[in-house]
Amino acid sequence: MLAKLSHLDRLEAEAIHIFREVAATFTKPVMLYSVGKDSSVLLHLAMKAFYPAKPPFPFLHVDTTWKFREMIEFRDSMAEKLGFDLLVHINEDGVRDGINPFDHGSNTHTHVMKTVGLRQALDKYGFDAAFGGARRDEEKSRAKERIFSFRNASHAWDPKNQRPEMWKIFNTRVAPGESIRVFPLSNWTELDIWQYILQEDIPIVPLYFAKERPVVERDGMLILRDDERMKLRPGEKVENRLVRFRTLGCYPLTGAIESDADDLDGIVSEMLIARTSERQGRLIDRDEAGSMEKKKREGYF
Amino acid sequence: MRHIMAENLVATDTVREYLASQEQKSLLRFLTCGSVDDGKSTLIGRLLSDTKQIFEDQLATLERDSRKHGTTGDDIDFALLVDGLEAEREQGITIDVAYRFFATPKRKFIVADTPGHEQYTRNMATGASTADLAIVLIDARQGVLRQTRRHSIIASLLGIRHIVLAVNKIDLVGFDRQVFERIVAEYSEFAKDLGFESIAPIPMSARYGDNVTRRSEKLGWYAGPTLVEHLETVEVDRAAIEKPFRFPVQYVNRPNLDFRGFAGTVASGSIAQGDEIVVAKSGKFSKIKRIVASGGDLKQAVEGQAVTIVLEDEVEVSRGNLLVAPGARPQVADQFTANIVWFDEQALLPGRSYILRTETDQANATVTDLKYRLNVNDFAHEAAKSLEMNEVGVCNISAQSPLAFDTFAENRTTGAFILIDRLTNATVGAGMILHTLRRADNIHWQSLDVTKHSRAAAKHQKPTVLWFTGLSGSGKSTIANLLEKKLHATGRHTYILDGDNVRHGLNRDLGFTEADRVENIRRVAEVAKLMADAGLVVLVSFISPFRAERQLARELLEEGEFVEVFVDTPFEECASRDPKGLYARALNGEIKNFTGVDSPYEAPEKPEIHLQTLGRTPEEMVDVLEGWLSERDIADQQYDDGGGI
């Protein structure tokens, strides 16, 4: 009697199939590695898809220079441990202009350091396919996106005119300059991600686990003061609180939650009683209505 | 129901137990479809809300959006939860498919919420292609509409075998049993030939939640299950695991000389170490040596698993081939009949060449015959010369190289394909294979002893096709005639294929619609190919307005044989010359489909020779052509068999 595949087995197989399809049909693919839990799952799947070979593409981190220090340490240790080809790109124009989330706001900062930075890197290396870890359950414009999502030569997404995507037959054809963003985790939910991390024992950045950390309460969010660049406003004070992160981005834009979940089981059980969605911790989604769709049309992942 | 379950969580053990119970759940993928305003998005909003999938911050956003864009007065407008694009919220319509996720204690669900407007049928098809069940919504006040039928037919063609007939907005007809039964009877009559294994009719009000997750007192006359009860229990298993083994080879993994693995996803059946397999296209036998996975080799692999297979023997296998069970092999053929759903604004034209793609294989392919178009209202088979956007038809397809496939009815994975436009790269159609055309098996190329090379050598020339394209009156025929005289005078063996002349004979059955123009060029290209095979220098003088057909002609010939000559005379100049008085009549509306007037001319992007005729005589053009040809040396030495002239 043959056992049928579980829900998670099917999600894993679908993601591996997508990885291989890109490797077989594109000239110059890359995987966007943003160091978060979804990227960790993506990396794990990429290693599985090509075993015993290494993934036949490099991994790109677009560093906004405002990521948590622990993320950078984790990134470098993973690259060394697994021996993958890591490319780090920083938008030097943005650095020169001193773009930062405090003086320029989350919108400008994210646009210049992340979206423009990503476009620069894609143009610089001439990648024709880029894997990302986005999931359809995260946000309502992502719920609309194809697994193979076409981008024109200016990296823009046209949500009103997406290619039909039938069965597992993917149209991988692009003209010079055009590209495809590929989302192997499209059909995974947040619960699936954690369940898979638990099942496969996948390493993740320690910031996901609760620990005493120096935080400042600002605009209703708990911000980890990761370095001296964050100036305190009058009346603000740094307190050590037991906190963790449900999602990771630029530290001034990512709110911590008070929690004592210091292992995977704790995180999962906390998630099961959560009353708010994970992107609520991201300041960038709340700037304006439809803000994720707007960013995506401009080339954000 | 993550929130409800979570209330029972106390310790780590319970988390593990909970996760283990989640793991054992089966997955159901379904779509919602039907006409505009039948309440598809509202139903999904209701399902997510009643199964506690909406978080507090999402609810707050929803309340804010409802006040701004909502169409439900003071109530929450659930459609805004799934209509994720700004344009959708502003216009109050669904443009593209949205995927949503929810779970009940019994099952996990992925829902595709698909658009109802006819113009977005391709997005509905996208959602349907990966679904096992379709909820067809009907507005109780409207009954069965054109889109209800279209979506049901497309769902059936795409292999969906289970339908929920959701008679929605039953509150607006006073929960009337007669209305419900009349709609069910009408739909059942319509759907009786669509091959559905189950049709479950349920009266409901998605807006108020009656019969979605909770039974409604107002529908006491209905004894069947609620929607969620039905979704939790309906059996959609395709038994794909019991079918013959099919393994489309996706990627050859060869990190070093000692390892050669074939990576892919098992499309059906199962395989174990030591099993015998056949390579579909070559018929070569081998055995499964290893099934490689990162955690250690597997003993067996089943339908749906993505694995890497190592064979015992060094047989030739590349991407696009299938490894299959020796006792039950697929078809291998280059011609077959298929259902086609057309997606593109540019109509499907018989004779035009498209890229055909299966899950892992690819070939150039032509629709050789459009057998009929399916009328989605009454199933009538209608004669048609083209398939317009959102139309469905049955076609014969001819691929340039053989493909390995099953019929779609036998296997949803190995029986499907998409068509891609060669120039725009758009996905223009989806196909479901019905059967092989026998003639592909039976007609083999005659192997001929006298070759193209020997024929050309006898003429001491290199076979060449000079393809003159340009507007009517641009000077194509004048230049071609002059050039032929000169070539003839130097001993070349030539022939002119002229548009007007060919239309008097070979192509007399063709008119000037886009479909006929494509066929016109296809025939001429094939004739030019035969003449090149005879060793001739062929001068083709045809308007040939479409890039795709000129590309087709180019690909029929060998590298370097096809020379595209763009006779570039501006429209105003051609219209004022008007040697045959045609422009005057076309501009008056007396001639339809006239190139440059009401039918497009797609100028060559990279012609081998670009003749700008303004201010130059035909003799000067011919000098340019002669110069070009002498550089390429069509009296090539390699074609001289040593006998001399």
Interface residues (C-beta under 8 A of the other chain):
Chain A: L2 A3 K4 L5 S6 H7 L8 D9 R10 E12 A13 E14 I16 H17 R20 E21 A23 A24 M47 K48 A49 F50 Y51 P52 A53 K54 R136 D137 E139 K140 S141 R142 A143 K144 R146 P159 K160 Q162 R163 P164 E165 M166 W167 K168 I169 N171 R173 V174 A175 S186 N187 T189 L191 Q195 L198 D265 G266 V268 S269 M271 L272 I273 A274 R275 T276 S277 Q280 A289 G290 E293 K294
Chain B: R2 H3 M5 A6 E7 L9 T12 T14 V15 R16 Y18 L19 Q22 E23 Q24 K25 S26 L27 F55 E56 D57 Q58 D65 K68 L81 V82 D83 G84 L85 E86 A87 R89 I95 D96 V97 A98 Y99 R100 F101 K108 I110 R122 N123 A125 T126 S129 T130 I241 Q250 Y251 N253 R254 P255 F259 G261 A263 G264 T265 S270 V292 A293 S294 Q300 V302 E303 G304 Q305 A306 T308 R319 F343 I355 R357 T358 E359 T360 R412 T413 A416 F417 I418 I420 N425 A426 T427 A430
